[in-house]
Amino acid sequence: MTEELLKLTILETSDIHGNMLPIQYANNQPTEYGFAKIASLIREERRREGHLLLVDNGDLIQGTPLAYHHARLNAHSDNPMISCLNELGYDAAVIGNHEFNYGPEPLGKAVRESRFPWLSANIVDASTGEPFFGKPYIIKTYGDGLRVALLGLTTHYIPHWEKAEHIEALRFEDALVTAKRWVRHLREEEQADVVVLSYHGGFERHLETGEPSEALTGENQGYAICAEVPGIDVLLTGHQHRTISGEYVNGVLVVQPGSAGTYLAKVNLSLRQEEGRWRVTDKASELALSAGGGTGPGRT
């Protein structure tokens, strides 16, 4: 017996890189992108009063003179990027590779100031093997019993770039292997109706042909995650600064919203209750332009 249909909206930002204001930080000239513009879109979605999941996919706190000034010259004040995510009511954020650039203290401060959890299931404490930032995932339960799992993963290639003293207490485990473990747990143990994976990493293969699009170093494993990990409904990605929407890999809806606050990724899921469980019946995505000019390109 089937029952009512409901909608779930997932919003993703990624690779904001400290671009708070709609200006070019090199010369103060106005731009048509920036987190301040994205914020208006997020507030608009909030006003719809639907089922909403809001996540940042990493590389948030580094990248502009604003971010540098806070980390190096004004660290006693609240992190401006974190303050904005707090104000907008983010459900979670994922650790990106550039989060480590200023060292463990600025990153730890950002995490402590956040009114939301930071997720990364494959960044673990080198001594205990437990997720270093506390939570590998969250479960968000809505009023009608819908259980949505959000799992965070980070490219494990970070030790190839980052200063050793910034990550000496950490071990970066294979993101694909970690995904297999935790997605199974979310489906079997947590009984999640929807599984969303937010991965600060991108795609190593062409989305349609599966042919390698770069050296298969393990830096990006998005294609392999979709192809080899059953049970994922949506894969949110980043790191490569690409614009991807309306694409599927092995039935998994994949998106990526560019960088610097140019786009907001929006995923719409339709669900129907069958025998006491919510099942995804349809899924679609778009990239909303921060300048209010409609939707962005499907793929680059």
Residue, then its C-alpha position, 0 to 999 in steps of 0.5 A: m500500500t502506498e501513501e503520501l508523497l513528500k519532497l526533500t531539498i538538499l543544498e550544497t556549497s563547496d570551495i567557497h575559499g573565503n569569498m564572502l563578499p561579491i568583490q574581487y579581493a585583488n582590486n575591490q571591483p564588484t563581481e557576480y559571485g560570493f557567499a553573500k549572494i548564495a546566502s540569499l538563495i539559501r534564505e529563500e529555500r528556508r522560507r519554503e518551509g519544506h524538508l531541507l538539508l544544508v551542507d558545506n562540502g569543504d575548502l571554506i576557511q582559506g583562499t582570500p585576504l579576508a580569510y588570511h587576515h582572520a587566521r594570521l592577524n585577527a584570530h581572537s575574533d570569530n571566524p567570519m566564514i563560520s559565523c555566516l554558516n552558523e547564521l544560515g543554520y547549516d546542518a553540517a560541513v565537510i573538511g576540505n584539503h585547504e582547511f589545513n593550510y593555516g595549521p591545526e590551531p585555526l582549524g580547531k578554532a573554526v570547528r569549536e566555533s561551529r554550531f554544526p558538526w564537521l564530518s570526515a569519516n576517513i580522517v582519523d586520529a593516528s593513535t586511536g583510528e577514530p574519526f578525528f573530528g568526532k562525527p563521520y555522519i549525521i542522521k537528520t530525522y524529520g517530523d514525518g519519520l523520514r531519516v536522512a543520513l549524511l556521510g562526510l569524506t575527504t580526499h585522502y591525497i592531502p599528505h602529498w600537499e600539506k605541511a607535515e606539522h599541520i597533519e602529524a596527528l592524523r591518518f588519511e584513510d582511503a575514501l572509497v574503502t571508508a565509503k563502503r564501510w559506512v554506507r553499509h552501516l547507514r543502510e543496515e544499522e541506522q536504517a536510513d531512508v536516504v543516504v547522501l554522501s558529501y565528498h570533498g573530492g571529484f571525479e577521476r573518470h568521464l561521467e558518461t564513458g567511464e574512461p580515465s580523465e586524469a591520472l588515477t592517483g586516488e586524489n579523486q574517487g567520485y566515479a569509483i564511489c558511485a560504481e562500487v558502493p551500493g546504497i548511495d542516493v546522492l553524491l555531493t562533490g567538490h575540490q575540482h571547482r567543476t560545475i556538474s548537475g543533472e548527471y548520474v553515475n550508476g544511478v547515483l545523482v552527482v553534483q558539483p557547484g563550482s567555486a568561490g560562491t558562484y553557484l548553489a547546488k540544489v537537489n530535489l528528491s521525491l519520496r513515497q512511503e511504502e510499508g512504513r519506509w520512505r523510498v526515493t521515487d525521483k531525483a533531480s538537480e540544478l545549479a542556482l546562480s548566486a546573481g539570481g540569473g536562473t540556473g547554471p550549466g549542467r556540466t563542465 
